[in-house]
Amino acid sequence: MKNLSKPASKLTLKKELSRNEMKQVTGGSTQQTYCDGYDRNGYNPFPVAGSMPIGCMPAYCPNAHHGAFLYCA
């Protein structure tokens, strides 16, 4: 067992895959849309604790009754 070869370098997915391929592997986007939550139906902020990142989608906020778009991060 002492004759095992040592790896020449480490393989990391971030270096080997494109951004779209990484999204497919990890199951989603790394960016999240943030909304102020003030809507005619009351206060309904987004995101809430535990929500999955949905990407940067400014139109999501008013269409889903989460108020006005704030930023993406």
HELIX and SHEET records of a PDB file:
HELIX    1   1 LEU A   13  GLU A   16  1                                   4    
HELIX    2   2 ARG A   19  THR A   26  1                                   8    
HELIX    3   3 TYR A   60  ASN A   63  1                                   4    
SHEET    1   A 2 THR A  33  CYS A  35  0                                        
SHEET    2   A 2 PHE A  69  CYS A  72 -1                                        
SHEET    1   B 2 TYR A  38  ASP A  39  0                                        
SHEET    2   B 2 GLY A  42  TYR A  43 -1                                        
END                                                                             
